[in-house]
């Protein structure tokens, strides 16, 4: 009789479906342990996060989805693997209706806290259960993760991540960084919104922001040696791909060496603009004297840069100034197709208008003839437009070109004025981040 009851209990256990999400590409003892514990509860369904989903909220995965799938499907206890395309579990929970969701208890705080709450609320709708096991806080596992982060920062790996992201995501977002600290902000800032996590995909090292942070005018006064130093400072503490604002690229003979150096450092792309002479910031438009280079000369510079590079991952992106200089979409299109023919890996179209209509027009007409070449946009002045709208018109990369330094300056000035006025710093406390939070941002 006792044996019969045990058989009934066992059959009930087997009938249950258990859901466990995995995003990691480093399988260690802690992961094996939670898989084994979850498998004891019933038929184990692994929701394996796609590369895009992982890259959105975490670091870029070292192993691809298919490689991770092959590893996990061979772990004892795993019954089935399905794609999880977002950080949110809701779509898969509603599709598969698992009886139990298993997770470590570390997600009660941080970016995954709202994800956890969604899981609890969704399970309630059909009577599911959440079981949380103690998180394995093993120092050896932390070392493994640190080693993975180190691998991501290796030049030969880092350089190719931008192209991979363009292939993975509808829109790649890049935020300006001008030193190690702002690089860390770009690297670590994550928000959870409408069922998915959102973080920046890449870093934009702007000549304007690099010059401004050094108290210099944006006229190519800061030489490339100094700019390489800025890149190194950021690369030492981050892993995300870097796009460099290369201004005009300088003399073709100099640009060749710049390409080789950037490629060797692990930079993913350089953007050069089709202007010549003393550099003036594009947002001045026709108010400042700016000379657009000829199609022939600029094409030769692109060809020379492409010939100099040693790998397929590095990108040379041609920035077109026709809209800035009021020469119209026709001129911009003519230049775009000529620069692609010369070897440009992508096209950046720039505008200082406050509405995006001429950028939309360019993108739409460009996409009628070219469906593949990536398009880069910088919505600094036309900032009411969303990434989703830009993507619908064919944009692949959206750069937020100078926002951190613009936020930095008024905040610091406000604190300085307050101290001068009040003869003390008490009034500035609400405007200042606690030192402890700054320390936790910076890696040891």
C-alpha positions, 0 to 999 in steps of 0.5 A: 500500500505504501509503495502504491502511494509513493508511485502516485506521488511520483506520477504527480511530481512528473506531471509538473512542469518546471521553468528555469531561465538561463542567460549565462555562458559560463556554466559552473557548479552553482548552475549545475546545482540549481538545475538538479534541484529544479529537475527534482520538482518535475519536467524541467523546461529551460528558457534560454535567453537569446543573444540580443536579450542577454546583451540588452541587460548584461554583458555581450555573451561570449558564447552564442545562443546555439553554443549555449544551447548545446551545452545546456541540453547535455546537462542531466535533468534538462528536458527541453530548451526554449527561447526567451527573447526578453528579460521578462518571463511573461511571454513564455509563462503565458505560452507554456504555463509551467507549474513552477518557476525556479530562480535564485533568491538574489533577484529580489533587488536590483534590475531583476526585482520588477521581473520577479514581481511580474513572474509572481503576478503572472503565476497567480493568474493560473495557479503557478508557484515560484520557488527560490533557492539561496543564491550561490555566493561562491568566490570562485564563481565570481572569479569566473565571471570577472575572467569573462569580463576580462575576455570581453575587453581583449582588443581582438574580441571587443573590436568585432562586437559592434558588427555583431550587435548590428546583426542582432538588434533592430537599433544599436544605441551609443552614448557619449563617454569622455573618461573612465567614469563616464565610460562606467556610467554607459557600461553599467546603466540599465533600466527595466521598462515594458517587459524588457531591460534597456542599456546602451550598446556602445560608447561614442568618443566624441571629439567635442566632448574629449576637447571640452573635458580638457578645456580646449576648443573643438577644432582638432586641437587635441591631437590623436595621441591624446585621444588614444589616451582617452580611449585607453582610459575608457577601455581599461574599465569597460567592455562595450564596443567603442565608436570614435569620432575621427573628425575629418580623419586628417591627411590621408597619409595620417588617417592610414596610421590612425586606422591601424592604431585604432584597430590594434587597440580594439576600437570597433569603428571610426566615423570621419566627416566629408569636410576639409580645412580647419574643423568647426563643429557641425552644429554651427552649420553655415554660421561658421565657414566650413568646406565640404571635401570633394567626393573624389578626395574623400573617397580616396581617404576611405579607400586608403583606410580600408586598404590599411586595416588588417581585420574584417571587424573594424568599420570605417563610417562616412559622415555626410555633411550635406544637410548641415551645409544646406546642400540637400538630400540629393547631394547627400545621397550622391555622396553616400553611394559614392562613399559606399562604393569606395568601401565605407562600411556604414553611412552617418547622416547629420542634420541640425534641424529641430525636426527629423523630416530631412533625415527621414527623407534621406533614410527612406530614399537611401533604403529604396536603393540599399537595404544592407548598409548600416545607417547612423543617425545623431538626434541631438537637435531633433531630439523628440524622435524616438529610436523606434521611429528612426528604426522604421526609417532604416536607421541602425545606430543611434548616437547620443553624442554629448549628453553626459558632458552637457549634464555634467557641466551645469551640475558641477557649476551649481555645486560650486556656486552653492559652496561659494554662496553658503560658505559650506557644503551642506546645501550641496548634499542633495545634488551629490552622489554619496562617495560609497555609491561612487566607490561601488561603481568603480571596479577594484 
